Each structure stands twice: as C-alpha cells, then as structure tokens.
Amino acid sequence: MSQFDLIVIGSGPGGYVAAIRAAQLGFKTAIIEKYPTMGGTCLNVGCIPSKAMLDSSEHFHNAVHNFENHGISVQSPTADIARMVERKNEVVDQTTKGIQFLMDKNKVTVYQGVGSFESATQVKVTKDDGSSEILDTKYVIIATGSKPSSLPFINIDKERIITSTEALNLKEIPKKMLVIGGGVIGLELGSVCLRLGSEVTVIEYMDKIVPGMDGALSKELQKVLRKQKMKFELSTAVSAVERNGDIVKVTAKNKKGEEVIFEADYVLVSVGRKPYTEGLALEKAGVDLDERGRVKVNEHLQTNVSNIYAIGDVIQGAMLAHKASEEGVLVAEQLAGQKPHINYNLIPGVVYTWPEVAGVGQTEEQLKEAGRAIKVGNFPMRALGRSRASGDIDGFVKIIADEKTDEVLGVHMIGARAADMIAAAVTAMEFRASAEDIARMSHAHPTFAEAIKEAALDATGKIAIHM
C-alpha cells in the first residue's frame, strides 16, 4: 500500500495549489483527479476556456463595430465558431499540461481515477478500467469543487438546453439564445454569443443582474449591456422549459404575475453551481455535510474528522477559483505548523464582460444595512484621457470609506481592465488604507487606474482633479 503525508482529492485551482504548497513544505503528497486532464472546472470548462471565448468574440465585435473608428478597414469580417472553439481547446490544453508539469516539478504523485474514502486515513482510487488501489495517508484535503445547478423541471439535454459546459463547445452561433440567470456565468457566456451576432435575452428571477455585487455596478452593467443590444427580463420566474425540435420554449411569470413565453434555438441554464461530493463515500470517513450539501468545516477548514480538510466550492463561501487557491495554501501551511490567514472580506469578485466589473470589500447596501456611517467617492471612466484614447469610456470607480476614520471599506468598479485594477484596491485594503492614502499615491498617466485615485479624492471630500 502506498503511503503519503497528504492526499488531495480534486485537481482544480484549490486542489493543485494545495498539493504544490504541501510538497514545497516537505509533505509527501498525492493528488487524485477523475478526469484525464488536470485543472478541474476552472481550467477545463470554466475560467480559462470562457475567457478564451470572450477574448475571441471581443476581437470579432471590435472588427465589426470599432476598427473603422481607429482607421482600420476590415471588409465583411465573419465569425468562425469552430476555429474559436479550437483555439479555446488549444489554450486549455496548454494550461492543463502546465499543471501536469508543476506536479512533476514538485514531485507530487498523480493518480487518475475517482477518489473515495475507505476510512479517515485510507483513500481508494478507482480507475476507468474498474481496477482500484488503496492509498494510506495522514491527512486528506477534499477539493472536488462544484457542478452546474439546474431547476427541478428543466431537462438539460446538452444539445439545445445547455449548461456552461456545452456553451463552450457550440457547433454554431445561435440565432436566439435565452439565458436563465443573470449572474456572472450567464452574462459572460451570453456576451460571447451576443458579440458573435446572437439575439440574447437574460431572464432573471431577482430584480437586478449580478445581485451579489454593489447595486451601482449592477445598474451600470445592465445599462451598458443593453446598449450592446442584450435584452433583460428581470423579476421573472421561469416555470417551464420545453423543447420542440430545434426550438426551445420557456414559460415564465413576470413581475406583474402575467404568464409570458419566450422562444429561442438555444437556452443556457445558468442558475448557479452546487458542491460536488458524489462518489466520495464521505460516510466511510464520518465527514459531515451541511443542509445545502456542502462539507462542514471550521475556521481552519477542518472537517469534523480532525485529519480531513475541505476547500473551495465544496464548502461555504463564494465559488471563486482564487478563493479556493488561498484556502489550499492555508491548509498546507497550517499542517506545516505555520499561522496563515485569509481575509474573506478581501476576496475580489469579477465579471469578465466588456467592460469588466470588479469589486472588493463591502457594498454600499451592506454597509447601510449594518448602520455604518460612510462616505462615497465616484469617478467616471469617460473623464480619463486613457479611456478616450482607447474608446473605452463606459463605467466608473466607486470608493466607500468610513465617515470618521476614512478607512476604505469597499471598492467597486466597472470599466476597461477592472479585473486587473481591483488588485490595487485589495492591496490598499489589506493594509487598511484610508481614502486619503490612495488619493496621495502617484498613479501613472495616462492609465485607467487613475480613476481609483480620483474616486479616492472624491471620497475624502476633496474635489477630483479631472472632473
């Protein structure tokens, strides 16, 4: 029987990062992945492939709508969805092979098969051919991630009624696409089809899109996407989804209680994700789940079984790749006797539409609900020279600070490169910067990031320089 100090089940951004950090710290480490390639949902059918498709579709959109503005003449550009998908697969292949390289480099033993518990210290690997092997270990990290959720009455046929997984491998550009769910995944993949020429309608149960983000971002993103011709049906509850040949009919009730019917050739079901624990045989190890099917952990990410930990989408909290990675590092370092920490308030959230949307810290709604006395600074992207030079004038930066101490409590932005700029806000808030601290920092000119400085100036009560 092979023996290890640590076994990680699942090779997504939480699992593979945990395995690497543990190996770096001297643990004899193994990782188990049921699929032929490593990287989990994020690298195979999530973060990476969706960004590849977003970038390809954005290039096409610019060629059709924006190149002429820059003095570039392009004669009747056409979108080759097959080549876009092929390129996406090339990106995924390179990235997943990179993870395998890191496993080899750090001497992490990789097992391909389904990992399941035989006991708290024994894990069985069942391979595709039905053979199995038992591994012995001191510690286990469960990092099995999540899978797309659906609604009880929807039959996902993976042809016309699809999830994000199938949306990344479309064989044709939809004429009409209905997106059930106005969250991050739905808006990103809906944007891909929109840019390629599809008529896209988003049906959302709540009264706003990306409901977890600051309300000002939600309003601005909806306004910008509407300008791009995306349609929205908010406060609308879907009650039935039926396919008839190549047409899918969606029945719903709008906010007035009226029955409404939508038809399209594709329906993307994007109503969130749920933790994936199937096949783990958690009962053999005695690991508890909560009422939502998540693995229960304490503040150290330790389950009720002392040598078993869990991280990422399979536990409570935001389902974000970078959260999972931080948790993987935290567990590995704890096992090595170190004292790491994660400030969950400072895990940023990003929507990779164009413009991009990003936020960190608390929203204005959360702070007001908590009764905090706050001051808010705003600065529009269109006031920046860099934005005008590139033509990316939509959006703004919003900074929320404590009214008395001036400490920054939240930074929320929508605009070009917001996904990259949010890191500066995370850094500032990690060191508990005040709005004045940020306002006094030199920001290179001309850059999109200057909007952060200007919003900070506004939050301090001073007048922004360029507005």
N, C-alpha and C positions, 0 to 999 in steps of 0.2 A: 504494500500500500504506500503510495506517495504521500509524503508529509510536508506541510507548509506552515509557515507562521501565519499567513493571511491568504484567504481566498476571496476574490471579488466576483460576484455573480452579476454579469452585465458589463458591456464594454462601451457604454455611452460616455458623454463628457464627464459624468460623475465617476463611473467605474474605472475608465482607463487612467484618468488623472489620479485617482486614489491609488491604483496599482503602481503607477510610476513613482509617486511620492513615497509610498511604503518601501519600494525597492531602493530608492535613494537613501532611505533611512536605515537600510540594512536588513529589512524583513525578507525572508524567502517567500516570494509572492507568486500566486497563480491567478489567472483571470479566466472566467468561463463565458463564452458567447455562443448563443444557439444558432446565429446566422453565419453564413460563410465569410462575411466581411465584418470588420470591427467598426466601432463608432456609434452604434445604436441608432435611434431615431434621428438624432441631430445630424449626423454625418451622412446617413443613407437616404432618409426620406423626410428630413426636416430642415433644420437651419441652413446647412450648406447647399443642398440642391435647390431649395426655394430661392436663396439669394442668387444662385447662378441663373435661374429662370427670370428673376426680377431684373437682373442686370441686362440679360439678352433682350428682354421685352422693352426695357427703358431705352436701349440703343435704337431699337426699331421705332419706338414712339418719337424719339428725337429726330430721327431721319425723316419721318413723315411730317412732323409738326414744327420742329425747331431749327433744323440745319439751315434752312433758307435765311432765317434771321441773322445767322452768322456768316452769310455769304457763301454757303456751301450748297451747290446744286446737286440734288440726287434725283434721278429720273425714276419715278414709279417704284419705290422700294417694296419688296414683298417679304413676308414673314415665312420662313421655312421652319415650321414647328418641329419637324423630325430632326433637323440639324440642331435646333436649340436643345432638344431633349438629349441628343447625342453628346453635345458639348457639356451639358449638365452631368451626364454619366461619366464623362472624362474627368471632370472636376471631382466628383465623388470618388472615383477610382484612385486618383492621385492622393486624395485626402485620407482615405481608409488605408491605403498602402503606407502612408506616413505613420499611422498609428501602429501598424504592424512593425515598422522599423523601430519605433520608440519602445515597443515591447522587447524586441531583440536587443536593442542597445542597453536597456536597463535590466536585462536578464529576468524578465517576467515570463513565466511559463504559461502558454496559451492553450486552452482546451476548447475545441469546437464541439458544441453539443448543448443539451439542456441541463442546467444545473438544478439539483433539487436536494433537499435535506434528508439525510438518513438519521441524523441526530444533531445535537447542537455543535458537535465537533467533527462531523463527517458529512461530506457533500458528494453526491453521486453525479457523474457526468454521463448522460445518455446520448450516444452518437446517432447520426442519421441512419446508420445500418442496424440500429437496435442494440448494439453492444454497449456495455456500460463499464464504468470504472469508479471505484470509491477512493476519495481523497480525504486525508486526515488533516486537520488544521486547528490552530489555537483560536484564531479569530475569523469571522466572516463579515463581509460588507455586502448587503443587498443593494444592488444598483440596477434594478430591472426596468426602471422608467415607467412610461405610460403608453397608452394607445388611444386612438380617436374615440370619443364618445359618440353616441347617436341618440335618437329618441325612440321609445319603445315601438312606435307604429311605423317606423321607417325601415324598409328593407334595402340595405346597401348592396346593390347588385354589382358594384365595381365597374360598371360599364357606362350607364347614364346617371345613376345615383351614386355619387362617389364621395370619398374622403380625401384628405390632403395627399395621401399616398398615391392614389390614382391620378389626382390632378397634376402631379409632377411627371406623368407619363402619357399625357393625352396624345392621341394619334392625329387629331385635327383641332383646328381652332373653333371653339363653339360659336354658333351664331348668337344664341342667347344662353346666358348662364344665370341661374338663381343661386345665391349664396345664403344658406340658412345659418345665421350667426354673424354678428358684426364685430367679432373680436379680432385679435391680431392675425391669426392664420387665415381667416376668411377674407380680410381686407387685403392681405399680401397676395394671396393666390388669385383673388378677384381682380386685383390690379394687373397681374400678369396677363390675364385674358382680356381685360379692358384695353390695355395698350396694344394688343395684337388685333383689335377690331371687334371683339365680342360686345354685345349689349349685356351689361351686368347689372343685376338688381340684388341688393342686400336686404334680406328680411331679418329683422332683429326684434326679439321679444321685449328688450328694455327700451327706454325712451331715448337712448343715445348709443352711439357706437363706442368701442373700446371703453366700456363703463368703469373699468378699474383705474383709469388714468384721470388726471386733472380735467375738470369739466371744460375749461377753456381750450384744452388740446382737442377734446372730443368735438367741440363745435367747429374749431378751425379746420380740423382734418375733414370733417363732413363737408364743409364749405368748399374746400379745395378739390376733394374727390368729385363733388357734384359738378364743379367747373370742368372736370375731366370727363364728364358725362356718366359717371356712376350714379345709379338710382338707389334710393333708400326707402324702405317701408319699415318705420320704427313703431314700437308699441304694437307689434303684430305677432300673434301667436299661431304658429303652424299646427294644424290638426291632422293633416293627411298628405302623403306623398305617394302618387301613383304613376306608374309608367305604362304607356301605351305605344309600343313600337319605339320610334326614335323621339317621342315627345314625353316629357315628364310634367305632370300637373301637380301643383302644390295648392292645397286648400288651407286657408288661414282666417283668423278673425282680426280685424283692425281695431284701433283704439276706440272706435265708436260701437264696437260689438257686431259690426257687419261682416258677413262672410265674403271673402274675396278669393279669387282664383288667379294663379299665375301659371304660365306655361313657358317651357324652355326645352332646349335639346339636352342640356346638362343641369344637374343640381349638385352643388357642392355642400355637403353636410359638415358644418364647422361649428359645432356647439360645445367645444371644449375637449378635454382629454381626461382619461381616468387612469389611476395607478394600475400597473400590470404585475400581478402576483401569481398568475395561473401557472401551475406546474411546479411551483417551488416546494410544495409539501411542507409548508410552514408549521403545520400541526405536529410533524415529527420532531421539530426542534422546540415546539412550545411557544412560538412567536405570535404575539397578539396583533390583531388588526383593529382599527377603529370603525366607527359606524359608517364611514364612507369608503371602506375597503383599503385604507392606507395603513402602512406599517406604523405602529405606535412607537415613538421614540421620546427620550427625554432631551434636556438641553445639550447633552453631549452626543446626541444622535445614536444613543444606545437603546436597544430594544429591551423588553422585559427579561430577555435572556442575556446575561452580562457580557458574553463574548461575541454577541451578534449585533451589528450596527446596520443602519439603513440610511440612504442618502437620496437626494434628487426627487424626481417626480413621484416616486413610490411612497414618499412621506408628505407631511403637511407643508404648506407654503407654496409660493409661486413656482409654476412649472417652467423653469428657465435653465438653459444649459449652463450658464455661468454660475448660477446658484449651486447646481449640482457639483460643479468642479470645486468650488470653495468648500463645500461640505466634504468632498472626498479628501481634500488636503487636510481639513480639520481633523477628521477621524484618524488618518495616518499619523499625523503629528501628535495627537493625543496618545495613541498607542505607543509612541516612542518616548512618552514622558514629557512632551512639550506642553505649552499652555497657549494654544492658538485661540482665536476668537473670530466670530462673524457678526457684523452689524447688519442684521436683516433689513433694517430701515434704509440701508445704503446699497441695496442690490438694485441696480437700474433696470428699468423696463424700456424696451424699444419696439417700435413698429417700423418695418422696412418698406413702407410705401415711399412714394416720392411726392412731396417732401417727406423726409423721415420724421418720426416722432419719438421723443425720449423723455423720460422723467426719472427723478430720484428723490427720495425723502417723502414727505407727506404732501398730500394735495391740499388745495385751499378748502375744499369741502370737509376733509378730515379734520383740519385744524379748527375750522369754525364749529364743527360738531363737538370738538373737545373743549371749546370755550377759550382757545388761545387768542391772545391779543397779537395781531400780526400786521405787517405792512407788506405791500406787494409792489414790485417793480416790473415794468414791461418794456420791451423794446422790439419794434418791428424789423424783420429782416430786410424789408424793402428800403430801409434807411441806410443800409450799408453799401459802400462802394463796391465791395466784393460781390454782393448779391446782384447788383445791377450789371456788373461786368459779365457774370455768368448767366444772367437771366433767371436766377432762382430767387425771386422776390417774395414768395409766399411764406407766411409763418411769423413766428416771434419767439423771444425768450422771456420767460416769466420767472422771477425770483421772489420767494416768500421768506421773510425774516421775522424774528421775534421783535415785537414792537419796542420792548425795553432794552434787551441785550444786543439786538441787531444780529444775533446768530442766524445763519441761513438754515431754514427748516425744510425747504423744498426747492428744487429747480426743475422746471418743465419747459420743454422747447419743441417747436415744430419748424423744420426748415432743412435746407441742404446740409448734409453731413452732421445732423443732430446726433446720430448714433455714435459718431466718434467724439463729438464735443462733450457729450454727457460725462465722459471720464474726468474732465477737468472739474466738473461740479462734484463728482464723487470724491475726488482728491480733496477739494476745499472743505467739504462737509466732514470728511474723515478727520480732518484736523480742526473741526469746529470753527471754521472761518466765519467772520461776520460779513455782511454785505459790503461794508466799507473796506474790509481786507481785499475782497475781489475787485472792488472799484479802483483800488490803488495799485493793482498789479498791471504791469505793462503787457498789453496784448498786441501781437504783430499786426501791422496794417499793410495791405488790406486783407482781412480774413473774415470768415463767418463768425469766428469765436469772439470778435469784438462786440457782438451783440450781448454776450454774457457780461462783459464789463459795463456796458451801457445800461443793461437791466439792473445790475447791482447799484449803479449810480442812482437810478430811479428809485430803487428800494430804500436807499439811505435817506431819501427826501431831497437829494440834490437833483438838479436838472440834468438829464442826459445831454451829452455834448452834441450829438448828431441828430437831435430830434427837437 
